[in-house]
Amino acid sequence: MDIPVIPVQELHTRLGFSHPIDFPISSLNKSLTEWKMDIDDAPIFRYLYRNFKPSRHLEFGTWQGLGVLYCLEECEATVWTINLPQGEKLHDGTPAYHSFSIGTPSLYLRAKRKLMAWVNGPVQTGDMFWRPSDSFGFIGRYYLDAGLGYRVCQIYCDSYQWDIQNYPPGFFDTALIDGGHSEEIVINDTNKACRLVHSGGLIMWHDFCPVGEVQNNCSSTRGVVTAIKANWDWLCEQMEDIFWIKPSWILLGVKR
């Protein structure tokens, strides 16, 4: 199975945009094993939102809201985004994303402490505060700090449990799948995105990179690539066009 590849410099031609992307030379020359979403994929996401101009955007996987912020800053969209309130956990129960703070707990940690009944709070050791960085109180902090929360509908739930029956088919213009990276979750989110994005809309998968060296070194890409390959024939029925943007960690589909 050969997944179509479109060089990033030709993205405008494939999508019918008037101007090519101004893509950083530093990213073009960088190994994909050293790729960073906030440095290297960010210009592509911003370019897509700026030129496609969605009015309603759906995002699976908020984390701290940096990807949502790209959309909000580049177009006038309202964004619906989904995140587990307690954050994503590994198989052993430890947080998949975490960080440390020194000194007084932040506003986000204080907010979390008020919700101990349904969210695990931070663990304090002396002046060191350990925190899951994708749990309640931190979810969406970038778009909140930018004062753009009024344009976001933040949904707190497992995407498996998200009930989409009150959303009419074709409600969304674009969708980004960047939540749980296991094969099962990627397929669940893809199914829901395909039902909710209208014909001609864009569906994007982050952490998709078919380069073997990347998959060997980054577990998040393995689940996404496996899910896409295992369901390729079905996806091609759903998409008018689908291709990997090279170089990037992004698969892009145009809904049929």
C-alpha positions in Angstrom: 0.0 0.0 0.0 1.4 3.4 -1.1 0.1 6.4 0.8 0.2 9.5 -1.5 2.9 12.1 -0.6 2.6 15.8 -1.3 5.7 18.0 -0.7 4.8 20.9 1.6 5.8 23.4 -1.1 3.1 22.0 -3.4 0.3 22.0 -0.8 -1.3 25.1 -2.2 -1.6 23.5 -5.7 -3.2 20.4 -4.3 -5.7 22.3 -2.2 -6.4 25.2 -4.6 -5.0 27.9 -2.4 -3.7 31.0 -4.1 -0.3 31.3 -2.4 2.3 28.6 -1.4 3.3 28.2 2.3 6.2 30.2 3.6 7.8 27.2 5.2 10.9 27.5 7.3 14.1 26.4 5.7 15.3 25.1 9.1 12.4 22.6 9.1 13.0 21.5 5.5 16.5 20.6 6.5 15.6 18.9 9.8 15.5 15.2 10.3 11.9 14.0 11.0 13.2 12.2 14.1 13.8 15.7 15.6 10.5 17.2 14.5 8.6 19.4 17.0 4.9 20.2 16.6 5.2 23.8 18.0 8.1 24.6 15.7 7.8 22.5 12.5 4.1 21.4 12.1 2.8 24.7 13.5 3.4 26.7 10.2 1.5 24.0 8.3 -1.5 24.1 10.7 -1.6 27.9 10.7 -1.4 27.9 6.9 -4.3 25.5 6.5 -6.5 27.4 8.9 -5.6 30.7 7.4 -6.4 29.7 3.9 -9.3 27.2 4.4 -11.0 29.6 6.9 -13.2 27.1 8.8 -16.2 28.5 10.8 -16.5 25.4 13.0 -13.5 23.3 13.9 -13.4 20.0 15.8 -10.3 18.9 17.7 -9.7 15.5 19.4 -7.1 16.1 22.1 -6.7 19.6 23.7 -3.8 19.2 26.0 -2.8 22.8 26.9 -4.6 24.2 23.8 -1.7 25.2 21.6 -3.2 23.6 18.5 -6.5 25.2 19.3 -4.8 28.6 19.5 -3.3 28.2 16.0 -6.8 27.9 14.7 -8.3 30.7 16.7 -5.5 33.1 15.7 -5.6 32.3 12.0 -9.3 32.4 11.3 -12.7 33.3 12.9 -13.7 29.7 13.8 -15.4 28.5 16.9 -13.7 25.4 18.1 -15.1 22.3 19.8 -12.3 20.3 21.5 -12.3 17.2 23.6 -10.0 16.1 26.5 -10.0 13.7 29.4 -10.6 15.8 32.5 -8.0 13.7 34.5 -5.5 13.6 31.6 -4.2 10.7 29.6 -2.6 7.9 31.5 -0.1 5.2 30.6 -0.7 1.5 31.1 0.8 1.6 34.6 -1.6 4.4 35.6 1.0 7.2 35.6 0.3 10.4 33.7 1.3 10.4 30.0 2.1 14.1 30.3 3.5 15.8 33.4 5.8 18.5 34.6 7.2 20.0 37.8 6.7 23.4 39.4 8.8 24.9 42.1 7.4 27.2 44.8 3.8 28.4 45.2 1.2 26.4 43.3 -0.1 28.2 40.2 -3.7 29.3 39.6 -4.2 26.1 37.7 -3.1 23.9 40.6 -5.4 25.8 43.0 -8.3 25.3 40.6 -7.5 21.6 40.5 -7.5 21.3 44.3 -11.0 22.6 44.4 -12.1 19.7 42.2 -10.5 16.9 44.1 -13.7 14.9 44.1 -13.2 14.1 40.4 -9.7 15.1 39.5 -6.4 13.9 41.0 -4.5 16.9 42.5 -0.8 17.5 42.4 1.7 15.8 44.7 3.8 18.1 46.8 7.3 17.2 48.0 8.8 20.2 49.8 8.7 23.1 47.4 8.3 20.8 44.4 4.9 20.4 42.8 4.4 17.5 40.4 1.4 17.9 38.0 -0.3 16.1 35.1 0.0 18.8 32.5 -3.1 17.7 30.5 -5.6 17.5 33.3 -8.3 19.9 34.5 -6.8 23.3 35.3 -4.2 23.0 32.6 -6.4 21.9 29.7 -6.5 24.8 27.2 -4.4 27.1 29.1 -2.8 28.7 26.0 -6.2 29.8 24.5 -7.4 30.8 27.9 -4.3 32.9 28.6 -4.8 34.5 25.2 -8.3 35.5 26.2 -9.9 33.4 23.5 -11.8 30.9 25.6 -15.1 32.5 24.6 -14.7 30.9 21.1 -14.1 27.4 22.5 -16.5 24.7 23.5 -14.3 22.6 25.7 -15.7 19.1 26.1 -14.4 17.1 29.1 -14.9 13.4 28.4 -13.4 10.2 26.8 -13.9 10.5 23.1 -15.2 6.9 23.2 -18.1 8.2 25.3 -18.7 11.5 23.4 -22.3 11.4 22.1 -22.4 13.0 18.7 -26.1 12.4 18.0 -27.1 16.0 18.7 -24.6 17.2 16.0 -26.0 17.1 12.5 -23.9 15.3 9.9 -21.6 17.8 8.2 -21.7 20.3 11.1 -17.9 20.9 11.1 -15.7 22.3 8.4 -12.5 20.8 9.7 -11.3 18.3 12.3 -7.9 17.5 13.9 -7.4 14.0 15.3 -4.7 14.3 18.0 -6.1 12.7 21.1 -5.2 9.2 22.3 -2.7 7.6 20.0 -3.6 3.9 20.3 -5.0 2.3 17.2 -8.4 1.8 18.8 -8.8 5.5 19.8 -7.5 6.8 16.5 -10.1 4.7 14.6 -12.9 5.8 17.1 -12.0 9.5 16.6 -11.7 9.1 12.8 -15.1 7.5 12.6 -16.7 10.3 14.5 -14.8 13.0 12.5 -15.9 11.4 9.2 -19.6 11.6 10.3 -19.3 15.2 11.4 -17.2 16.9 8.7 -19.0 18.0 5.6 -18.1 17.1 2.0 -15.1 19.2 1.0 -14.0 19.7 4.6 -10.6 18.8 5.9 -9.7 16.1 8.3 -6.1 16.1 9.7 -4.3 13.4 11.7 -1.3 14.6 13.8 1.6 12.3 14.7 1.3 10.5 11.4 4.7 9.9 9.9 5.3 6.7 7.8 9.1 7.0 8.1 10.4 3.9 9.9 13.0 5.6 11.9 10.4 8.0 13.4 8.1 5.1 14.3 11.0 3.2 16.0 11.7 6.2 18.2 8.3 7.7 18.8 5.5 5.4 20.1 2.7 8.0 19.4 3.3 7.7 15.6 3.1 3.9 15.6 -0.5 3.8 16.7 -1.6 6.4 14.3 0.2 4.9 11.3 -1.0 1.4 12.2 -4.6 2.6 12.4 -4.5 4.4 9.1 -2.9 1.5 7.3 -5.3 -1.0 8.7 -8.3 1.1 7.6 -6.9 2.5 4.4 -9.5 1.1 2.0 -12.3 2.4 4.2 -10.6 5.8 4.5 -10.2 6.1 0.8 -14.0 5.6 0.4 -14.5 8.5 2.9 -12.0 10.9 1.4 -11.9 12.6 -2.0 -8.2 13.1 -1.5 -5.8 11.9 1.3 -2.0 12.3 1.5 0.9 12.7 3.8 2.4 16.2 3.8 6.2 15.9 3.5 8.1 16.8 5.6 5.6 16.8 8.5 3.9 14.6 11.0 0.5 15.4 9.4 -1.8 13.3 7.2 -4.5 15.4 5.5 -7.8 14.2 4.0 -10.4 16.1 2.0 -13.8 14.6 2.9 -15.8 13.1 0.1 
